[in-house]
C-alpha cells in the first residue's frame, strides 16, 4: 500500500459515508501498531463505529486497545464538544448582559454549524498539543476535514471590535466569535495540516464515477488551502474471478473497471492504491488484519444459501406519495448512498402517472441532468445554484443592512458575507420558494449531504422561531416553511441508506436530528441491495447475507415504512431505467 510507505505523524482518512474510511483507518492503525509504533486513532465522525469495529467501548477519552499493544483510540463526541464550546462562549456573559441578549447568543450557537466547528476545535487541539504529540509516533484521524469547516479558518481575525459594536447580523457570527478566541491554535493546526512532512491526507472512494468525481472535488478544495500531500485509495473493488459465472457480478466488474480507467484528471497524478472487496464485514481484529490482503478467489468461497426477501419496493412508496396529489418529497442521506438517482426515480414515476412534478436539487455535486439523460412529459428539472443564490443574498444584505454602515463596518460586513454559512442562508431562501411551489404540484428535492441539509434546517428553524416571536402575540394566522416540513400531508422525507453498518448508523442519527426539529421521516429506502438482487457469485452471496442484519434493523427498529431497491446490472440512467428502478420487485434485477 503506497499510502503506508514512510507514513508521517498525522494521517487523515476522508471520504463519503459508506466508502470504508473507518475500516481503512482502523486497519492502518493496527498495521502501524503491530510494526512497533505508538498509535492514536481518533474519530470525529458523529456516527463513529470505531468502538464497534474493535469490540471495545471507547468514547470521549483515550482508551487502550488491549488486543493490540501500542494502539490507543479516542472518539470525539461532537454534541458534547458543541456544548462545551457554547459554555465557553456564553458563561462569561451570563449576569453581565441582559437575559434576552444572552438568549440570542445561545440561539446563534444552537445549530449544526457550531457543532461542526466545535468538533474541529477538539481535533485541532490534538494537532497542536506538544505533550500529547510526543507520546505517539502516529495520530490517525477517521474524519472528513471538509472545505466547509476549513474555509472558516481562512477568515481574517479582526472580529472582536465589530462584534462588540453590535454591527454584525450574519449567520455565523456566533461561531466566528469562538473562532476568534482560538485563532492561534487554529493557525498552528492549519500549518500542521499543510506540512507534507507531518500530514498525509488519504482520499477514500469506491470504484464509481460519482464517488470518484466527489473525491476529485475534495482533492481540489483541500489542495487550494494547502493540503497537498494526498493519496487515493479506491476501496471495495470486485475481483475479476467473481465475474465469470454471474451476470450481475460481471456487470459490476465492468463498471468498476471503466470508472477506474477514466479517473478524473485531478486524481490521475495521485499515488493510488486499490483494495479488493471482501466477502465479510470488516469488524474485529481478524477481519481488519485481512484488509490489505488479496481477496480470495470466488472458487475458494463457500456458496451461501439462497436468500428469500419479501420487502416492499419503491413503487409501493410512490403509491403512498401520489395519493396526496401534490406535496414536497425531500430525499435525504449521506453522500454516496444514491440520493440523486432515487430522487430522479421517484420524480419520473410520479410524472409517468400524469402528475406535474418539479425535480430540483440543493446539492452542489448533483448531476440530475446526467441521471435523467433526457426530458419527460410532466417533469421539469432545476438546480438551486448555491453561488447564484449566495450572490443574490449578499447584494440584498449590503443594500439593506450595509446601507448605513461606515466604510470600516461595510468592509467587515462584506468579509462576514464571505462566510460559508452565508451560503446556507441564501440556499434556504431558494428552498423556501420550492416549498411554496409544492402547494400546487409535486416538488421532489434531492438534498445536499447530511451536514449541509442540517444547516439548511437550522436556518429554517431560526426563521420559524423569529416569525413566531413577531406574529404569535398578534393573533395572526401564519405558516412558516418549518411548519410545512413538520406536516406529513405536505412534506414526505425519504431517508436513503445502504444495507451497511455505517450508512444505517448515519441515517439513524439523521432521523434523530430531524425528530428534534419536529420532522418525522416518512419512509426509509435501502438502496443498491445485493441481497435483493439475489446474486450467484459466492463473494456477493456472502455479502448479501451480511446485509440481512442491517435490512432487519431498518424494517423493525428505525423505519415506519421502508422500501428495498436491488443493485442493478446496468446503471440507472435515463427515464426508462429509472422507472424500472421504481418498479423492480426484489430479485427481478
N, C-alpha and C positions, 0 to 999 in steps of 0.2 A: 504494500500500500504506500503510494508516494506521499500521501499526506502525513504518514507516520515517520518519514525519513527526517532525521535530525529535528524533531519537533521542538519548537520554542517553549517558553514557560507557559504562555497563555494559548489555549486552543478554544475557538468559538465554533460551535456547530449551529448553523442556522438553516431554516427551511420551513416549508409549509407543514400544516398538520398532516400526519399520516405518511410522511415520506421516510420515516425511520431514523430521524436525527437522534432521538433519545437512545435507541438501541446502539447506534454508531458511537455516541458519546460514552455510553456505558462500556461497550466492548473495547474502546480505545483506552479508557481508564484502567480496565483490567489488564490489558496488554502492557501498558507502561508500568503499572504497579508490580506485575509479575516479573518484569525485567529489572526490578530493584529500585524503582523510583518512588519517592513520596508524592502521592497524587491526591488532589482535592477535586471532587466532582461537584459542580454547582448547577442546580436547576433554578431558573427564574420563570419557568412555564407555569401559569395558573393551573393547568391540567396535568401537572407533573405526575409521572408514574414511575420515577426512578426508584422509590421505595418498593413499589410493587415488583419492578424488574428484579431487584435484588432479594426480595422477600424479607425486607427489614423496614421497620418504621423509622423514618429519618426526621422529617420536619425541619423547623427553622433553627437548627443547631448543628454544629459539625459532629458527625457521627462516624465512628469507626465501622468499616465493613469487615467483620471479624474473619470471614472466609477468605479475604484477600489481604494479606499483610501489606501495609503501606498505602491502602486505599481508604479514603475518607469521603464523606458525602454531606451535602447541605442542600435543603430545599427552601428557597426563599418564598415566603408566603406574601404575595402581592397585596392582599387585603390588610394583613397585619402591618406590612410596611407602609401602606397608604394611611392607616390610622395613626401610626407613629409620626409620619410626615405631617399630617394635619395638626396633631397635637403640638408638634414643634413650632409650627407657624402660628397657631391660634392661642395657645396658652399664655404667651407673653402679653397679649392684648385684652384678655378677659379681665373685667373690672376696671380697665383703663379706658376702653372705647365703649360707646353706648351699645346696649344689647342688640339693637337692630343692625348695627354695623358689624358686630361680631357674627351675627347670624348670616349676614350677607357674605362674609368671608368664608364661613363654613360651607355655604351653598356653592360658592365658586370652586371649592376644593372637593366637591362630592362626586365628581364624575370619573369616567374611565381614564381620561387624560391624566388626572392626578395619580391614579393607581399605577399607570404605566411609568410615569416619572419616578414615583416612589420606589418601584422595583428597580429601575435604573439606578436610583440613588443607592440602593443596597449593594448592587454588584459593582458599582464604581468604587465603593469603599474597599472591595476585595482586590481591585486593581491597584490601589494606592496605599494599602496598609503594609508598611515595610516589614513589620514584625511577622505578620501572617505570611507574606510572600516568601520570606526567608525560610519558612518552615516546610515549603513544598517545592519540589522540582518542577511540577506541572500543575496548573489550575485549569480545569476543563469546564467550559460553560455550555450547558444544554439550554440554549436560549436563542432568541432572534433579536439582536440589537438593531431594530428597524430604523430605516431612514427617518421615519416619523419622529421617533424619540431622539435620535442623534442630531437631527436638524435643530432641535430646541437648544442644543448645547452651542450651536454656532451663533446664536443671537448675542449682540453686544450686552455688556453687563451694566449699562447705565440706567437701571430701572428705579433705583431707590427714590431719588428726588421726584420722579414722575409719579410713582405710586403714592408717596407722601402727600403730594399736592392734589391727589384725588382726580387727576385728569384722565385716568385710564378708563376705558369702557369696552374692553375686548375680551374675547372668550378665554384667554389663557393667562390673565393677569395673576390669578391666584397661584397656579403652578409656577409661573415665572418668578413670582416673589420668592418662592422656595429655591428655585434655581440660583437666584442671586446670592443666597446665603451659602450655597455650596460651590460657588464659581471656581475657586482654586482647586478643589478636589476634582471637579469635572474636567478642568483643563489638564490636570495630571492624567486622568483616566483616558481622555481622548489622545493625549500624547502616547500613552502606552498602547492603545488600540492601533495607532497609526505607525508604530515602530515594528517593521518586519522582523527585527531581531528578537522581539519579545512576544509578538502576537501573530497567529495564523488563523484565518477565517476559513472554515470548511463549509461550502455551499452544498447542501444535500438536496437531491431531486430524484424523481422517478424517471424512467425512460419514456416520457410522454411529452409531446410537443408543448402542451400548455405549461407543464411543470418546468420544462427547460427554458421556455420564454420567461417565466416568472423568475427563475434563477438568474437569467441574464439581466433582468431589470434590477434585481437585488445587487448583482455584481456592479453594475454601472453606478447605482445610487451610493453604495458604500465606497467604491473607488473614488468617487467625486469628493468625498470628505476625508480621504487619506487612508482608507483601509485597503491597501493594495496587495497585501500578502494573502492571496486567495487560492484555494484548491477546490476542485469539483469532485463530488462523489455521486455517481449515478447508482442508486440503490435498487435492489429487488428485480434484477434482470432475469427473465425466464431463460433457463438453459435450453440450448438448441435440441438436446435429446428429447425434451418433453413434447416437442412439436411434431414428432414423427407419426403418431397414430391418433391424434386428437385435433379435429378441425379448429376448435376454439383455441387450443394452445398454439397451433400453427399460425393462426391469425394474430394472436398477441405477440408471438415472437417476431413476426414480420413487421408489425407496427413498431415494436421497440427498436428493432434494428434500423428501420428507416428514421426514427426520431434521433437516435444517437449518431447516425451518419450525417444528419443535417443539423448539427449543433448551431445555435445562434452564434454569429461572429464573435460576440463578447466572450463566449465560453471556450472557443476553439484554442485559444492560446494558454488556457489554464492547465496546470498539471491535473490529470483526470484519472480517477480510479473507478472501476466497475465492480459492483458487489452482486453476486448471483442471488436470486430468490431462494429462500429456504422453505422447506415443507413444514417447518414447525414455528411456533410462536417464540419470539426472542425474549423469553422470560426465564430467569435463573442463570446461574454461572455456567453450567454446562452448555446451554444454548448460546450464550454470549461468546464463549470461547470459540465456538464454531463460526462466528460471524464472518471472519475473513478467510475461511477455508473454502476451497472449491465446492460447489454444490454436488450432491450425489447424483449419479445418473438415474434417469427415470426407471430403468430396469431393476435398480437396486432397492427401490422403494416398494413397500407392500401396497397392493391395490386395496383401497378402503372400500367399505360397503357403500352402496348407492344411498343417496340422501333423498328423502321424500319430504317436500315442503308444501304446506298448504297456507301460504301467506297472501294477503291482499296485494293486488298490483296497482300501478299508478293510475290506471283508468278508473278504478273504484274511488280513488280520492278525487279525481276530476269530476266524477258524477256528483259528489257532495258539493264541490265548489260551484259547478254550473247551476245547481238548483236555485241559487240566490239571484241569478240573472245579471248581477254586477258586483263589484267589490274589489278590494285590494288584496292581492296574493303576494306576500313577501317571502322570498326564498332565501334562507339564511344558513350560515355554517362557516366552518373554517375554510381557508384556501385549499384547493386541491381535491375537494370532495365531489365536484361536478355540479355546482350550483347553476352555472350558466346553461349547461346542457339541459338540466331538469326544468329550469325556468322556461327555456325555449320549448321544451316538450309539452309542458302544461299549457303554454300560450297557444301553440299550434293545435293542440287537441281541442281547446275551447273555441278557437277560430273555425276549426273544421266543422264544428256543430252549429255554425251560423251566428255565433255570438261576437259582438265587437270587442276587440282586445287591443290594448296598448302594452307592448312589451318594452320595458326600459331597464336600465342598469345604473347603479351608482358605483360600480366597481371600475376604477381606472384601468384595470388589467383585463376587463372583459372583452370577449370577441364574439358578440352576438351575431354580427353580420356573417362572420365565418361559420358559425354554428348553423345559422338558418340557411345560408347558401342559396338565397333566392327570396322571392316575395310570395305572399299568400293572401287571398281574399279575406277581408275582415280583420287583418292583422297589420298594425302599424308598429314601427320599431324606433326607439330613440335611445340616446345616451345622455345622462346628466354629466356634462363635461366639467370636472372639478375646477379646471383652470379658468374656463369662461365664467362659471358661476362665482368663483372667488374674485375675479377682476371686477365683475358687476357689483359685488358686495363691497369691495374696497372703495370703489368710486362713490357708492352711496354713503358710506360712513364718513369719508373725507369731505363730501359735500354737505353733510349734516353736522355730525359731531365735531368735525375738524374745522368747520367754518369760522368759529370764534376763538380758535387757539392761536397763540403767538407762534413764531417760526420754530422755536425750540420744541414747543408742545406738539406742533403738527409733525415735526420730524420724528418725534418719539412715537406718535400715533401711527405714522407710516411704517415705522420699524415693527411695532406691535402687530400691524396687519399683515406682516410677512410671516407671522407665526403659523405653523401648520394647523393649529386649532381653528384659525380663521376659516380655513377651507371647510372644516366640518360645519360651521355655522352657515356658510354660503350654500353648501350642498343641502343642508336642512331646508333652506327656503325653496329650493327646487323640489325637494322631496315632498314638502307641504303642498306644492302645486299638483303633484302626482296624486296625492291622497284626495284632494278635492275632485279631481277628474274621475276617481273611482266611484263617485256617486252616480255616474251615468253609464259606465261601461266597466269591463274588467281591466284592471291595471295589474300586470304581473311584473314585479320588481326583482331583478337579480341584484342582490345587495353585495356590497364590498365585504371582504373577510371580517370576521367577528369583531376584532378590536375597533375597526372603523365604524362598524354598524352600531356598536355600543356608544361610541362617541356621538353618533347621529341621534341615538335615542336620548342621550344626556341632554342634547340641545332641545329635543322635542319636549322632554320633561321640564326643563327650565322655562321654556316658553309657556307651557301649560300652567306652571305654578305662578308665573307672573300675571297671566291673564286672569286666573282665579283670584289673585290678590287685588287686581284692579277692578274686576267686574262683579266678583262674588257678593260684595256688600251692597251692590246697587240693585240686586234682584233681577238682573238682565239675563236672558237666555243666551248661552254661547256654547259653541262646540270647538274644541281645540284639536289639532292633529293627534295628540296623545289620546284623547277620548275616543277618537275613531280607531286608533290602533288597539285600544283596550276592548272594543266592541267586536265580538266574533262574527256578528252578522255583517259587519263592514270590512273587517280585515281577517285574513286567514294566514297565519305564519306556518310555513313548512320548514322544518329543521332537517337539513341534509347531512348525512354521515356515511361512513363506510363501516363495514362489519369488522372493525379492528379496534383494539383496546383504546388507543389514544384518541382517534376521532370520536368514538362514542363518549368518552370522558369529557372531551371538549364540548360536544353537543349538549351533554347533560349540564355542564357549567353554564353554557349559554342560556339554556332553558331556565336555570335558576336566576340568572341575571334578568331575563325577560319577566319572570314572575315577580321579582322585586319591583319591576316597573309597572306591575298590574296587567301584563300582557301574557296570556296563556297560549302557548303554541298549539295550533290546531292539529297538526299531524307531523310525524317523522317520516323521512324517506331514507331507506338504507340503499345506497347506490352501488352499482358495479359489484354485485354479489356473485362470488364464484359459486357458492352453494346453490343459488337459484339457477345458475347456468348448467348445472349437472355435467361437469367435465368427465372425461375418461382418462386424462393424463394423471398418473399416480401422484405427482407432486401437487397438482391443482386439486385433486381429490382430498389430499390431506389438508390442504389449506381450506378447502370447503368445510371440512369437519371442524377446523379451528374457528370458523365463523359462527358456528351454531350458538355458542355461549353468548356472543355479542348480540346476535339477532334475537335470542330469547330475552336478553336484558332490555332491549328496546321494546319488544312486544309486551312484556309482563311488568316492567318496572318504570320505564321512562315515558312511554307514549300513550296518549288517549286513543289514537288510531295511527296506523302506520302502513307503509307500502314497501315492498321489496322489489328492486329493479335489478334484473340479471346483468352480468357482464356480457357485452355483445361481441360477436366476431368482428363486425365492422364498426368503425367509429360512428356514433350517431350524429351525422352531419346532414343537413338538408331536411325539408319538411317530411318527406316520406319516411326516413329512418327515425325521425323524432316522433312521428305518430306511432311507428312500430314500438318504440321505447315505451310509449304511454299505454300500449295495449298488450304488451307481452305478458303471457302467463308464465309463471316460474317453470323453468325447464324447457321452454319453447324458443330458445335463443336461435 
